[in-house]
């Protein structure tokens, strides 16, 4: 059969023994006959090739029907209709196609099937090993990606993926069996520590990085010295910008949120809400313990309120 090179067409392969279609495609020129020379090694659809070879081994040839169409869109439309009409074999139909026809055909073969978690882990381990041995093939080391900043969402996804992988397969961790050097530990400690100016009892001053270590060596209370002074020593934090300073509104809001809240019912039955119960009792000449024992004293009663959320501090 002579096929015109000017027209797009849809073609159908039939089994001559049963006259049942087993493959539908779309093409131009001699595309319809290219499948007859395909082999298992050079095709992405071995089931189709096996069917053609089975027919050829019987001494017959598949029957190929050509349906010419005026435009490529019409050929795609017919291909899509026929693949859905006869359905794919792994979907219970009769066609060996791996995709539904048409411009937007969805691949539903082995590569398109959902993978199990076990299969995904095997692929991930194999990829990590390959890229570790061949870093030049890794997508993140190509010339157009190298040095570029990644989105925070992308970094979070990569971090979560690595954590999951190293938790399930700790043997794959690049730091496995390696110890951090003393120099590396010191560099990390210095980077994360604040710089302190220490004034000694004899009034000479020194700059230090590790306040805890200094307190331990000089037998000083670390908590007191970090707040300003202890045992004749004075300390000033020279890196306050490492921590965001809180304004008074924020401090008040945090204090209010962390404080326990109480509802006081007065003898005249009006109610007030307070946060400092001890101070209120002292102000009104009442004993705090009496409320705990009986619940009310001198006509006053108290009820603890549930904790509140942190107010807006912006």
Residue, then its C-alpha position, 0 to 999 in steps of 0.5 A: x500500500x502506498x501512503x501519501x506523505x501529505x496526510x496524517x492518518x490513524x492506523x489499526x493493526x488486526x490479527x488476521x486469524x481472529x480479525x480482532x484489533x490489537x493496536x491503534x496508532x497515529x502517524x504520517x509517511x510509513x509510520x504504520x509499517x515501522x512496527x513490523x521491523x521493531x524488536x523487543x530490544x528497541x521498543x517501549x512496547x514489548x507486548x505489541x512486538x510480541x503480538x506481531x512476531x507471533x502472527x509472523x511466525x504463523x506465516x501470516x501478516x497483521x492486517x493494517x487499516x489506514x484511516x486518512x484524516x484532513x488534519x492532525x487533530x482529527x487523527x488524534x481524535x480518532x485514535x483517542x476514540x478507538x483506544x477508549x472504545x476497544x480499551x487497553x489490555x491491562x485495563x481489561x480491553x484488547x489493545x496492546x497500547x500503553x497509552x490512551x490515544x490523543x494529544x493528551x494521552x495518559x501513560x498507564x503502563x508499568x512506569x505510570x502505575x503507583x509504586x509501593x513504598x518499598x519500591x520507592x526506597x529502592x529507587x532512592x537508595x540506587x539514585x543516591x549511590x549513583x549520584x555519589x559515584x557520579x556527581x557530574x550527572x546530578x541535577x543539582x550540580x549542572x552549570x545552570x543550577x550550581x550556585x543558585x539559591x533554592x526556595x525555602x519550601x524546596x529546602x524543607x522538602x529535601x531535608x524531610x526526604x533525607x531525614x526519612x531516608x537516613x532514619x530508615x537506612x542509617x547505613x546510607x548517612x554520609x557521616x556514618x562512622x566519622x567523628x567530629x574533629x576537636x577543631x570542628x567542635x571548637x569552631x561550632x562552639x565559638x560560632x554559636x556562643x556569645x562574646x562576653x566581656x568579663x570584669x575580674x575582681x581586680x578590675x582587669x577585663x577579658x573577652x571570652x566565648x564560652x561562659x559556662x566553661x569560664x564559670x566552671x573553671x572559676x567556680x562561679x554560679x553561671x546563672x548569676x553571672x549571665x544576669x550581670x555579676x557573681x562572686x566579684x565578677x561582672x559579665x556583659x554580653x557583647x552579642x545581644x543582636x543575636x537574639x531579637x529584643x522584646x519591646x515592653x508590649x511583647x513582654x507584657x503580653x507574654x507575662x499575661x499569657x503565662x500567668x494564671x487567671x482567676x475570677x474573684x466574686x466580691x461580697x456584693x456579687x460583682x466579679x473581677x478578673x485578676x492574674x496575681x492572686x497572691x498580690x491581690x490577697x495581700x492587698x485585701x488582707x486575706x489569706x491565700x491558703x483559706x481560699x484553697x481550703x474552703x473556696x471562699x473567705x469573708x464573702x469572697x470566692x475565687x474560681x480559676x480560669x482556663x489558660x488563655x492564648x498569647x495576645x497579638x503582640x505586633 
